[in-house]
């Protein structure tokens, strides 16, 4: 079994966000400074409450929930999962891997991205923090994701693949999972316990997992 992070692991959230912010700026005639403010506000995560601040700053007439809906729709349209990664998920399932997605975020935006990209059709289970009431790196989210994938069978190994050193790798380790860090060109923080493997992108992680199994733990 393998759990994948969504944002900046299976999909490039930062690229999609830049596209959405530019589109939003054009729609409302905002300036460059306003675009930078909006990008910074939503850089790490986006929640409906952020759009109360957006509405107030730009003196928009649309209610915050309408702006949030605009964001969800726009991000779903802007984000994509590379075809080779989608194909890789299918390849993993074909050779016996169960695939879960373990992601922090609001349910409506995360599900919008999962469905729009086709990832939802290629996963055995999805675990979104808002639905679970726990956020990575809390082991509770990982435990729930494993449960939704059918639980660990006798001798199974479970893996976590993600770009977050603390949320994905540290959280996965705390939950007893083996880990693959998608480094995206970054250097591993020396103060943290190292992952089992380090790769540049999700497709390379998939090839690594294919080479490992499905693999039973040794006795």
C-alpha positions as CSV (number, residue, x, y, z in Angstrom):
1,X,0.0,0.0,0.0
2,X,1.2,3.5,-0.8
3,X,-0.3,6.9,0.3
4,X,0.5,9.9,-1.8
5,X,0.3,13.5,-0.9
6,X,-1.6,15.6,-3.4
7,X,-0.3,19.2,-3.6
8,X,3.1,19.6,-5.0
9,X,3.5,15.9,-5.1
10,X,1.0,14.5,-7.6
11,X,0.1,17.9,-8.8
12,X,1.9,21.3,-9.0
13,X,-0.2,23.4,-6.8
14,X,2.1,26.4,-6.9
15,X,1.9,26.6,-10.7
16,X,-1.9,26.3,-10.6
17,X,-2.1,28.9,-7.9
18,X,0.0,31.4,-10.0
19,X,-2.3,30.8,-12.9
20,X,-5.4,31.3,-10.8
21,X,-4.1,34.5,-9.1
22,X,-3.2,36.0,-12.5
23,X,-6.7,35.2,-13.8
24,X,-8.4,36.6,-10.7
25,X,-6.3,39.8,-11.0
26,X,-7.4,40.2,-14.6
27,X,-11.0,39.6,-13.8
28,X,-11.1,42.3,-11.1
29,X,-8.6,44.8,-12.6
30,X,-6.2,44.4,-9.7
31,X,-2.6,45.7,-9.6
32,X,0.7,43.9,-9.2
33,X,0.9,44.6,-5.5
34,X,-2.6,43.2,-5.1
35,X,-1.6,40.0,-7.0
36,X,1.4,39.6,-4.7
37,X,-0.7,40.0,-1.6
38,X,-3.2,37.4,-2.8
39,X,-0.5,34.9,-3.8
40,X,1.1,35.2,-0.4
41,X,-2.3,34.8,1.4
42,X,-3.0,31.6,-0.4
43,X,0.6,30.3,-0.8
44,X,0.6,27.7,2.0
45,X,-3.1,26.8,2.1
46,X,-6.5,28.2,1.2
47,X,-9.6,28.0,3.4
48,X,-13.0,29.7,2.9
49,X,-12.2,32.2,5.7
50,X,-9.4,33.7,3.6
51,X,-12.0,35.0,1.1
52,X,-13.5,37.3,3.8
53,X,-10.1,39.1,3.8
54,X,-10.1,39.0,0.0
55,X,-13.6,40.6,-0.2
56,X,-12.7,43.3,2.3
57,X,-9.3,44.2,0.8
58,X,-10.6,44.5,-2.7
59,X,-14.1,45.8,-1.7
60,X,-15.9,43.2,-3.7
61,X,-19.6,42.9,-3.8
62,X,-19.6,39.1,-4.2
63,X,-20.0,37.2,-0.9
64,X,-17.0,35.3,0.5
65,X,-18.6,31.9,-0.2
66,X,-19.1,32.9,-3.8
67,X,-15.5,33.9,-4.1
68,X,-14.4,30.6,-2.5
69,X,-16.5,28.8,-5.0
70,X,-14.8,30.8,-7.8
71,X,-11.5,29.7,-6.3
72,X,-12.4,26.0,-6.2
73,X,-13.6,26.0,-9.8
74,X,-10.7,28.0,-11.0
75,X,-8.0,25.9,-9.3
76,X,-9.6,22.7,-10.5
77,X,-9.4,24.0,-14.0
78,X,-5.8,25.3,-13.6
79,X,-4.3,22.2,-11.9
80,X,-3.2,19.1,-13.8
81,X,-1.5,15.8,-13.0
82,X,1.2,14.8,-15.5
83,X,0.0,12.0,-17.9
84,X,3.0,9.9,-16.9
85,X,2.1,10.1,-13.2
86,X,-1.5,9.2,-14.0
87,X,-0.2,6.2,-16.0
88,X,2.1,5.3,-13.2
89,X,-0.7,5.1,-10.7
90,X,-2.5,2.7,-13.0
91,X,0.7,0.7,-13.4
92,X,1.1,0.4,-9.6
93,X,-2.5,-0.8,-9.2
94,X,-2.0,-3.3,-12.0
95,X,0.9,-5.0,-10.2
96,X,-1.0,-5.2,-6.9
97,X,-0.4,-1.9,-5.0
98,X,-3.3,-0.2,-3.2
99,X,-3.2,3.5,-3.6
100,X,-4.4,6.2,-1.2
101,X,-4.3,10.0,-1.2
102,X,-3.6,11.6,2.1
103,X,-3.9,15.4,1.9
104,X,-4.4,18.4,4.1
105,X,-7.0,20.9,3.0
106,X,-10.7,21.8,2.7
107,X,-12.7,18.9,1.3
108,X,-14.4,20.8,-1.5
109,X,-11.2,22.2,-3.1
110,X,-9.2,19.0,-2.6
111,X,-12.0,16.9,-4.1
112,X,-12.4,19.3,-7.0
113,X,-8.7,18.9,-7.9
114,X,-8.8,15.1,-7.4
115,X,-11.8,14.8,-9.8
116,X,-10.6,17.3,-12.4
117,X,-7.2,15.7,-12.7
118,X,-8.4,12.1,-12.8
119,X,-6.5,11.1,-9.7
120,X,-9.8,10.2,-7.9
121,X,-10.5,7.5,-10.5
122,X,-7.0,6.0,-9.9
123,X,-7.0,5.9,-6.1
124,X,-8.5,3.2,-3.9
125,X,-9.2,5.8,-1.2
126,X,-8.9,9.5,-0.4
127,X,-8.4,11.0,3.1
128,X,-8.8,14.8,3.3
129,X,-7.9,16.4,6.6
130,X,-11.1,18.5,6.9
131,X,-13.2,15.3,6.6
132,X,-11.1,13.4,9.2
133,X,-10.6,16.2,11.7
134,X,-6.8,15.7,11.8
135,X,-4.1,17.3,9.7
136,X,-0.7,15.9,8.7
137,X,1.7,15.4,10.5
138,X,-0.8,14.0,13.0
139,X,-0.6,10.2,12.7
140,X,-4.4,10.0,13.0
141,X,-4.7,11.1,9.4
142,X,-2.3,8.4,8.1
143,X,-4.0,5.7,10.2
144,X,-7.4,6.7,8.7
145,X,-6.0,6.7,5.2
146,X,-4.6,3.2,5.7
147,X,-8.0,2.1,7.1
148,X,-9.8,3.5,4.1
149,X,-7.4,1.6,1.8
150,X,-8.5,-1.6,3.4
151,X,-6.0,-1.8,6.3
152,X,-2.7,-3.6,6.4
153,X,-2.9,-7.3,5.6
154,X,-0.6,-9.8,7.1
155,X,3.0,-9.0,6.0
156,X,2.1,-5.8,4.1
157,X,4.2,-2.7,4.1
158,X,2.8,0.8,3.8
159,X,4.5,3.8,2.3
160,X,4.0,7.5,2.3
161,X,5.2,9.6,-0.7
162,X,5.2,13.4,-0.4
163,X,7.1,16.7,-0.7
164,X,6.6,17.9,2.9
165,X,9.6,17.0,5.1
166,X,7.5,17.5,8.3
167,X,4.0,16.9,7.2
168,X,4.5,13.9,4.9
169,X,7.8,12.3,5.9
170,X,7.8,13.1,9.6
171,X,4.1,12.4,9.9
172,X,4.5,9.2,7.9
173,X,7.4,8.0,10.1
174,X,5.4,8.8,13.2
175,X,2.6,6.5,11.9
176,X,5.0,3.7,11.2
177,X,5.1,4.1,7.4
178,X,8.2,3.8,5.2
179,X,8.7,7.1,3.3
180,X,9.7,8.6,0.0
181,X,10.5,12.3,-0.1
182,X,9.8,14.1,-3.3
183,X,12.4,16.8,-3.0
184,X,11.6,19.1,-5.9
185,X,15.2,20.2,-5.9
186,X,15.4,21.0,-2.2
187,X,17.9,19.8,0.4
188,X,16.8,17.5,3.2
189,X,16.7,19.4,6.6
190,X,19.6,18.0,8.7
191,X,17.6,18.3,11.9
192,X,15.0,15.8,10.7
193,X,15.1,12.0,10.5
194,X,15.9,11.1,6.9
195,X,13.3,9.4,4.7
196,X,13.9,5.9,3.4
197,X,14.3,7.3,-0.2
198,X,14.6,10.7,-1.8
199,X,13.5,11.3,-5.4
200,X,13.0,14.4,-7.6
201,X,9.4,13.8,-8.6
202,X,6.3,11.6,-8.3
203,X,7.0,9.6,-11.4
204,X,10.5,8.6,-10.1
205,X,8.8,7.6,-6.8
206,X,6.4,5.4,-8.7
207,X,9.2,3.7,-10.6
208,X,11.0,3.1,-7.2
209,X,7.9,1.5,-5.7
210,X,7.4,-0.7,-8.8
211,X,10.9,-2.0,-8.3
212,X,10.1,-2.9,-4.7
213,X,7.1,-5.0,-5.0
214,X,4.4,-5.4,-3.9
215,X,6.8,-6.4,-1.1
216,X,6.1,-8.3,2.1
217,X,7.9,-7.3,5.3
218,X,10.6,-9.8,6.3
219,X,10.2,-12.0,9.3
